[in-house]
């Protein structure tokens, strides 16, 4: 069994697919806690640009990241399809926390087989693709499979430490 086959074999399963701009992405459905309509996001000072702020979700404060900004895409106008995917992420320090991800729209939950997943191609030495765990071919479309812990983890940890260090008024 080749390394490529071995890696792809671990990636098969169910993914929630969503879109950003015209591209389609997938995250492990086991990481998804819920999908909510875009709601009022309270800005928090001195956060990175891609951290939009926090929401109050049934009494729990959840940080919210705009994936469009995180991926350095052109800004888009929110519409009725824009929503927040609440995910459970594992932080670099081993703790788990919830995080909201603003996306342009949710597509579907799909089951992706081993044979439909390929390794992330090399884009050259200067381009980091660590957060891409594979590329899936589904119904003639390409879906980029994301390591949501890798995308969110370090940013969330820094943001949560910042929030904790801010004195309460």
ABEGO torsion letter per residue (X at the ends): XBAAAAAAAAABEBBBBBBBEABBBBBBAAABABBBBBBBBBBBBGBBAABAEBBBBGGBBBBBBBAAAAAGBBBBBBBAABBBBBBBBBBAAGBBBBBBBBBAEBABBBBBBAAABBBBBBAEAABBAAABAEBBBBGGBBBBBBBAAAAAAAAAAAAAAAAAABBBX
